[in-house]
Amino acid sequence: MHAGRPPIRVVLAEDGVLLREGLAGLLARFGFEVVAAVGDADALRAAVAEHVPDLVVTDIRMPPGFTDEGLRAAVDLRRAHPGLAVVALSQYVQHAYATDLLDSGDGRGIGYLLKDRVVDVEDFVTALRQVADGGTVVDPQVVRRLLRRQSDPLATLSTREREVLASVAEGHSNAAIARLLVVSEAAVGKHVGNILAKLGLPPDDHTNRRVLAVLTYLRNTPTDQRAH
């Protein structure tokens, strides 16, 4: 703890109980006050509303879907509380919401760290304090991957999502794509929804989002690599 200043009040969100308890103990040892330690995104939102912390430290993948629940919650919390400092901890870069998080609050009080690259406890604690003080700490690998994604908007799509988008580009309906890929029509609908979200095509856009997705695919896929 810095002399003369009260401890930084932290809400910690991590679904793994051992890691959550370990982080809580580590932060307490370095003078932070962990006011809540929770295991899912809904509990994170509730804890922030109840405790009004200085800092949120959250994993990105949490129940129920284990995709980007923690990151989406962090983005929502920054919109509701622009002065709230947030550090996202992850094993990977979640492109769809990472840019939204980094852009929030003029980019102040934000951290995005990759778990596997946190190799020094004191460096980690220093990064948390910097973010709590309004600084920005982003792992260089995160920056590189986000820049790469800006040059290729399709880079975030999974192999199956690319297959679905290629079939959409050929004019197939969801039912036809389901037959082609031997999956359920509901699964195709879910893939299409993920594709539209990852390409940043907002649900309130009245333009046909499937057409915009196809245009993105055609602009960024060489002719010889397109599905035939």
C-alpha positions as CSV (number, residue, x, y, z in Angstrom):
1,M,0.0,0.0,0.0
2,H,1.2,3.5,-0.8
3,A,1.9,5.5,2.4
4,G,-0.9,7.9,3.3
5,R,-3.5,6.6,0.8
6,P,-6.4,4.2,1.5
7,P,-6.2,0.7,0.0
8,I,-7.5,0.2,-3.5
9,R,-10.9,-1.4,-3.3
10,V,-11.2,-4.3,-5.7
11,V,-14.0,-6.5,-7.1
12,L,-12.4,-9.7,-8.4
13,A,-14.3,-11.9,-11.0
14,E,-12.8,-15.3,-11.8
15,D,-14.8,-18.6,-12.3
16,G,-12.0,-20.9,-11.2
17,V,-12.2,-21.1,-7.4
18,L,-8.6,-21.8,-6.8
19,L,-7.3,-19.0,-9.0
20,R,-9.9,-16.6,-7.5
21,E,-8.9,-17.4,-4.0
22,G,-5.2,-17.2,-4.9
23,L,-5.6,-13.8,-6.6
24,A,-7.7,-12.5,-3.6
25,G,-4.9,-13.6,-1.2
26,L,-2.2,-12.1,-3.4
27,L,-4.0,-8.7,-3.7
28,A,-4.6,-8.6,0.1
29,R,-0.9,-9.3,0.7
30,F,0.0,-6.3,-1.4
31,G,-2.4,-4.0,0.4
32,F,-5.5,-4.1,-1.8
33,E,-8.9,-4.5,-0.2
34,V,-10.8,-7.2,-2.0
35,V,-14.4,-6.2,-1.3
36,A,-15.9,-9.1,-3.3
37,A,-14.7,-12.1,-5.2
38,V,-17.2,-13.6,-7.6
39,G,-17.5,-16.4,-10.2
40,D,-19.7,-15.1,-13.0
41,A,-20.6,-12.0,-14.9
42,D,-24.0,-11.4,-13.2
43,A,-22.4,-11.6,-9.8
44,L,-19.7,-9.1,-11.0
45,R,-22.3,-6.6,-12.0
46,A,-24.1,-7.0,-8.7
47,A,-20.9,-6.7,-6.7
48,V,-19.9,-3.4,-8.5
49,A,-23.4,-2.0,-7.8
50,E,-23.2,-2.9,-4.2
51,H,-19.6,-2.0,-3.4
52,V,-18.7,0.7,-5.9
53,P,-15.0,-0.4,-6.1
54,D,-12.0,1.5,-7.4
55,L,-10.9,-1.4,-9.6
56,V,-12.4,-4.5,-11.2
57,V,-10.2,-7.4,-12.1
58,T,-12.0,-9.8,-14.3
59,D,-11.5,-13.0,-16.3
60,I,-12.9,-12.8,-19.8
61,R,-14.4,-16.4,-20.1
62,M,-17.0,-17.0,-17.4
63,P,-20.3,-18.9,-17.0
64,P,-22.6,-19.7,-18.5
65,G,-21.1,-19.7,-22.0
66,F,-17.4,-19.5,-21.1
67,T,-16.9,-17.2,-24.2
68,D,-16.7,-13.5,-23.5
69,E,-19.1,-12.9,-20.6
70,G,-16.6,-11.2,-18.4
71,L,-15.4,-8.9,-21.1
72,R,-18.9,-7.9,-22.1
73,A,-19.7,-7.2,-18.4
74,A,-16.6,-5.0,-18.2
75,V,-17.7,-3.0,-21.2
76,D,-21.2,-2.6,-19.7
77,L,-19.7,-1.5,-16.4
78,R,-17.4,1.1,-18.0
79,R,-20.4,2.5,-19.8
80,A,-22.4,2.7,-16.6
81,H,-19.4,3.9,-14.4
82,P,-17.0,5.7,-16.7
83,G,-14.5,6.3,-13.9
84,L,-14.3,2.6,-12.9
85,A,-10.9,1.1,-13.5
86,V,-11.0,-2.3,-15.1
87,V,-8.3,-4.9,-15.8
88,A,-9.2,-7.8,-18.0
89,L,-7.3,-11.1,-17.5
90,S,-7.4,-13.6,-20.3
91,Q,-5.7,-16.6,-21.9
92,Y,-6.4,-15.1,-25.4
93,V,-7.5,-11.9,-27.1
94,Q,-11.3,-11.6,-27.5
95,H,-11.4,-9.2,-30.5
96,A,-15.2,-8.5,-30.6
97,Y,-15.2,-6.6,-27.3
98,A,-11.6,-5.8,-26.6
99,T,-11.6,-2.7,-28.7
100,D,-14.8,-1.5,-27.1
101,L,-13.2,-1.9,-23.7
102,L,-9.9,-0.2,-24.7
103,D,-11.9,2.7,-26.3
104,S,-14.1,3.3,-23.2
105,G,-13.5,6.2,-20.9
106,D,-11.0,7.7,-23.3
107,G,-8.8,4.7,-22.8
108,R,-8.0,5.7,-19.2
109,G,-8.0,3.2,-16.3
110,I,-7.9,0.2,-18.5
111,G,-5.7,-2.9,-18.5
112,Y,-5.7,-6.0,-20.7
113,L,-3.3,-8.7,-19.6
114,L,-2.7,-12.2,-20.9
115,K,-2.5,-14.7,-18.0
116,D,0.3,-16.8,-19.5
117,R,2.5,-13.7,-19.9
118,V,2.2,-12.5,-16.2
119,V,5.5,-13.9,-15.0
120,D,6.4,-11.4,-12.2
121,V,4.0,-10.8,-9.3
122,E,5.3,-7.3,-8.5
123,D,5.0,-6.3,-12.1
124,F,1.4,-7.5,-12.1
125,V,0.6,-5.6,-8.9
126,T,2.3,-2.4,-10.3
127,A,0.1,-2.7,-13.4
128,L,-3.0,-2.9,-11.3
129,R,-2.0,0.2,-9.4
130,Q,-1.3,2.0,-12.6
131,V,-4.7,1.2,-14.0
132,A,-6.4,2.2,-10.7
133,D,-4.6,5.5,-10.9
134,G,-6.1,6.1,-14.4
135,G,-3.2,4.6,-16.5
136,T,-3.5,2.1,-19.4
137,V,-1.6,-1.2,-19.4
138,V,-2.1,-3.4,-22.4
139,D,0.0,-6.5,-23.2
140,P,2.0,-5.9,-26.4
141,Q,0.7,-9.2,-27.8
142,V,-2.9,-7.8,-27.4
143,V,-1.9,-4.7,-29.3
144,R,-0.3,-6.7,-32.1
145,R,-3.3,-9.0,-32.5
146,L,-5.8,-6.2,-32.5
147,L,-3.8,-4.3,-35.2
148,R,-3.7,-7.5,-37.2
149,R,-7.4,-7.9,-36.8
150,Q,-8.0,-4.3,-38.1
151,S,-6.3,-5.2,-41.3
152,D,-8.2,-8.5,-41.7
153,P,-11.7,-8.4,-40.2
154,L,-12.2,-12.1,-40.9
155,A,-9.3,-13.1,-38.7
156,T,-11.5,-13.5,-35.7
157,L,-13.8,-16.1,-37.4
158,S,-13.5,-19.7,-36.6
159,T,-13.0,-22.2,-39.4
160,R,-16.7,-23.2,-39.2
161,E,-17.8,-19.6,-39.2
162,R,-15.8,-19.0,-42.3
163,E,-17.5,-22.0,-44.0
164,V,-20.9,-20.6,-43.0
165,L,-20.0,-17.1,-44.3
166,A,-18.7,-18.6,-47.6
167,S,-22.0,-20.4,-48.0
168,V,-23.9,-17.2,-47.2
169,A,-21.8,-15.4,-49.9
170,E,-22.9,-18.1,-52.4
171,G,-26.5,-17.2,-51.7
172,H,-27.5,-20.2,-49.6
173,S,-30.3,-19.9,-47.0
174,N,-29.7,-21.1,-43.4
175,A,-31.6,-24.3,-44.2
176,A,-29.5,-25.0,-47.3
177,I,-26.3,-24.3,-45.3
178,A,-27.4,-26.7,-42.6
179,R,-27.8,-29.5,-45.2
180,L,-24.4,-28.7,-46.8
181,L,-22.5,-28.7,-43.5
182,V,-24.6,-31.5,-41.9
183,V,-25.6,-29.5,-38.9
184,S,-28.9,-28.2,-37.5
185,E,-30.5,-25.1,-38.8
186,A,-30.3,-23.6,-35.3
187,A,-26.6,-24.2,-35.2
188,V,-26.3,-22.3,-38.5
189,G,-28.3,-19.4,-37.1
190,K,-26.0,-19.3,-34.1
191,H,-23.0,-19.2,-36.3
192,V,-24.5,-16.4,-38.4
193,G,-25.2,-14.4,-35.3
194,N,-21.6,-14.9,-34.1
195,I,-20.3,-13.8,-37.5
196,L,-22.3,-10.6,-37.5
197,A,-21.2,-9.8,-34.0
198,K,-17.5,-10.4,-34.7
199,L,-17.7,-8.3,-37.9
200,G,-19.1,-5.4,-35.8
201,L,-22.5,-5.3,-37.6
202,P,-24.9,-3.9,-35.0
203,P,-28.3,-5.4,-34.5
204,D,-30.0,-2.0,-34.8
205,D,-28.6,-1.4,-38.3
206,H,-31.5,-1.5,-40.7
207,T,-29.3,-2.4,-43.6
208,N,-29.3,-6.1,-44.5
209,R,-26.5,-7.3,-42.3
210,R,-26.0,-10.6,-44.2
211,V,-25.2,-8.5,-47.3
212,L,-22.7,-6.4,-45.4
213,A,-21.1,-9.6,-44.0
214,V,-20.9,-11.0,-47.6
215,L,-19.2,-7.8,-48.8
216,T,-16.7,-8.0,-46.0
217,Y,-16.0,-11.6,-47.0
218,L,-15.5,-10.8,-50.6
219,R,-13.3,-7.8,-49.9
220,N,-11.0,-9.8,-47.6
221,T,-10.8,-13.2,-49.2
222,P,-8.7,-13.8,-52.4
223,T,-10.7,-15.3,-55.2
224,D,-8.7,-18.5,-55.2
225,Q,-9.4,-19.1,-51.5
226,R,-13.2,-18.7,-51.7
227,A,-15.4,-21.7,-51.4
228,H,-16.6,-23.1,-54.7
